[in-house]
């Protein structure tokens, strides 16, 4: 799931998507690594990412089903070492189940 491109409320977009599909899937991937979508990769900055992770986990945990799908974060392979460390700390802090790293890298 991803926020709508250019959305003023990306955390709410993701929470709504998780609530809609969460009980019907084997796993949930928060896709914030779409280099072809303007502004998407900027959501991996700490200030933008934290509320998205928090709201996604809350939405997943609130699902009315006996089994909760694992919640994963897809990140860009272009993250700097310090960016990777910051993302990893937030993933642990917000109780996500894993990270997916795989995408086309930017050419810049």
MOVENUR-V850111 format. One record per residue. N is the residue number from 1. RES is the residue in three letters. SS is DSSP state (A for helix, B for strand, O for the rest). OMEGA is omega as a letter, one per 40 degrees, with the letter a starting at -180 (999 if undefined). NEAR is the number of other ideal C-beta (glycine too) atoms within 10 Angstrom. Layout:
BEGIN
n:N res:RES ss:SS omega:OMEGA near:NEAR
n:N res:RES ss:SS omega:OMEGA near:NEAR
END
This chain:
BEGIN
n:1 res:UNK ss:O omega:i near:20
n:2 res:UNK ss:O omega:i near:20
n:3 res:UNK ss:O omega:i near:25
n:4 res:UNK ss:O omega:i near:14
n:5 res:UNK ss:O omega:i near:12
n:6 res:UNK ss:O omega:a near:10
n:7 res:UNK ss:O omega:i near:14
n:8 res:UNK ss:O omega:a near:8
n:9 res:UNK ss:O omega:a near:13
n:10 res:UNK ss:A omega:i near:22
n:11 res:UNK ss:A omega:i near:21
n:12 res:UNK ss:A omega:i near:16
n:13 res:UNK ss:A omega:a near:18
n:14 res:UNK ss:A omega:i near:26
n:15 res:UNK ss:A omega:i near:24
n:16 res:UNK ss:A omega:i near:16
n:17 res:UNK ss:A omega:i near:18
n:18 res:UNK ss:A omega:i near:25
n:19 res:UNK ss:A omega:a near:17
n:20 res:UNK ss:A omega:a near:11
n:21 res:UNK ss:A omega:a near:13
n:22 res:UNK ss:A omega:a near:22
n:23 res:UNK ss:A omega:a near:15
n:24 res:UNK ss:A omega:a near:9
n:25 res:UNK ss:O omega:i near:12
n:26 res:UNK ss:O omega:i near:7
n:27 res:UNK ss:B omega:i near:11
n:28 res:UNK ss:B omega:i near:25
n:29 res:UNK ss:B omega:i near:18
n:30 res:UNK ss:B omega:a near:26
n:31 res:UNK ss:B omega:i near:18
n:32 res:UNK ss:O omega:a near:25
n:33 res:UNK ss:O omega:i near:24
n:34 res:UNK ss:O omega:a near:17
n:35 res:UNK ss:O omega:i near:16
n:36 res:UNK ss:O omega:i near:8
n:37 res:UNK ss:O omega:a near:16
n:38 res:UNK ss:O omega:i near:10
n:39 res:UNK ss:O omega:a near:13
n:40 res:UNK ss:O omega:a near:19
n:41 res:UNK ss:A omega:i near:19
n:42 res:UNK ss:A omega:i near:10
n:43 res:UNK ss:A omega:i near:22
n:44 res:UNK ss:A omega:i near:22
n:45 res:UNK ss:O omega:a near:12
n:46 res:UNK ss:A omega:a near:11
n:47 res:UNK ss:A omega:i near:7
n:48 res:UNK ss:A omega:a near:15
n:49 res:UNK ss:A omega:a near:23
n:50 res:UNK ss:A omega:i near:15
n:51 res:UNK ss:A omega:i near:17
n:52 res:UNK ss:A omega:i near:24
n:53 res:UNK ss:A omega:a near:22
n:54 res:UNK ss:A omega:a near:16
n:55 res:UNK ss:A omega:i near:21
n:56 res:UNK ss:A omega:i near:24
n:57 res:UNK ss:A omega:i near:20
n:58 res:UNK ss:A omega:i near:14
n:59 res:UNK ss:A omega:i near:22
n:60 res:UNK ss:A omega:a near:21
n:61 res:UNK ss:A omega:a near:12
n:62 res:UNK ss:O omega:a near:12
n:63 res:UNK ss:O omega:a near:17
n:64 res:UNK ss:O omega:i near:7
n:65 res:UNK ss:O omega:a near:9
n:66 res:UNK ss:O omega:a near:6
n:67 res:UNK ss:O omega:i near:8
n:68 res:UNK ss:O omega:i near:15
n:69 res:UNK ss:O omega:i near:19
n:70 res:UNK ss:B omega:a near:14
n:71 res:UNK ss:B omega:a near:24
n:72 res:UNK ss:B omega:i near:17
n:73 res:UNK ss:B omega:i near:26
n:74 res:UNK ss:B omega:a near:18
n:75 res:UNK ss:B omega:a near:24
n:76 res:UNK ss:O omega:i near:21
n:77 res:UNK ss:O omega:a near:13
n:78 res:UNK ss:O omega:i near:16
n:79 res:UNK ss:O omega:i near:17
n:80 res:UNK ss:O omega:i near:8
n:81 res:UNK ss:A omega:i near:7
n:82 res:UNK ss:A omega:i near:8
n:83 res:UNK ss:A omega:i near:15
n:84 res:UNK ss:A omega:i near:16
n:85 res:UNK ss:A omega:a near:11
n:86 res:UNK ss:A omega:i near:17
n:87 res:UNK ss:A omega:a near:22
n:88 res:UNK ss:A omega:i near:14
n:89 res:UNK ss:A omega:i near:11
n:90 res:UNK ss:A omega:i near:18
n:91 res:UNK ss:A omega:i near:20
n:92 res:UNK ss:A omega:a near:9
n:93 res:UNK ss:A omega:a near:11
n:94 res:UNK ss:O omega:i near:19
n:95 res:UNK ss:O omega:i near:12
n:96 res:UNK ss:O omega:a near:19
n:97 res:UNK ss:O omega:i near:15
n:98 res:UNK ss:B omega:a near:12
n:99 res:UNK ss:B omega:i near:15
n:100 res:UNK ss:B omega:i near:14
n:101 res:UNK ss:B omega:i near:13
n:102 res:UNK ss:O omega:a near:9
n:103 res:UNK ss:O omega:i near:16
n:104 res:UNK ss:O omega:i near:12
n:105 res:UNK ss:O omega:i near:9
n:106 res:UNK ss:O omega:a near:11
n:107 res:UNK ss:O omega:a near:6
n:108 res:UNK ss:O omega:999 near:5
END
